[in-house]
Amino acid sequence: MPVTENTDLGWLIQFLGRVNTLGKRGMRAALASQPRCRLGMLEHLHFQIEQSGQDGSIYVSELARAMRQPMPAVSRGLRLLEQDGHILRETDPNDRRKTLVRITPEGEQARLAGEQAISGYFSRVMARLTPEELAQMVALKDAFLAAIVAENDALEQDLANRKGDPAHDQDI
């Protein structure tokens, strides 16, 4: 049945939830044979260092700002990574008030092993699709993401336009 404006889209929410649940279950199983690693935290730290770090490190305050998390929450996460031997925190020699964080060689090895395990899992999942199904999925994925971006842009524009509307302005 084609989706129309009046069709209940609950199936989409259920589908996305099921993909999320099953994907996480598969990734946990794929990581079970790897050394213990807080992969999500390491991946996020690696990404932030790549995006805005310098010389393989990033300030803890910059990391917290990029993650949109309070400093105590970021510090707790970093403490766990530090206990695992996956990161090193050090005082900035140029400004002793600031702390730099970097991934240790052991942390990078654990991150790459986890990344490889998850990549292998999803490669095996994709290998279960026919070439035609895979091509359809890629085409639909791109169209779906483009539709989401377009709708988000329209919503943000509408919100920006309404901010100047006296009916929505609390100060008037």
HELIX and SHEET records of a PDB file:
HELIX    1   1 GLY A   10  LEU A   31  1                                  22    
HELIX    2   2 LEU A   39  SER A   52  1                                  14    
HELIX    3   3 VAL A   60  MET A   67  1                                   8    
HELIX    4   4 MET A   71  GLN A   83  1                                  13    
HELIX    5   5 PRO A  105  ALA A  127  1                                  23    
HELIX    6   6 PRO A  131  LYS A  163  1                                  33    
HELIX    7   7 PRO A  166  HIS A  168  5                                   3    
SHEET    1   A 3 SER A  57  TYR A  59  0                                        
SHEET    2   A 3 ASP A  95  ILE A 103 -1                                        
SHEET    3   A 3 ILE A  87  ASP A  92 -1                                        
END                                                                             
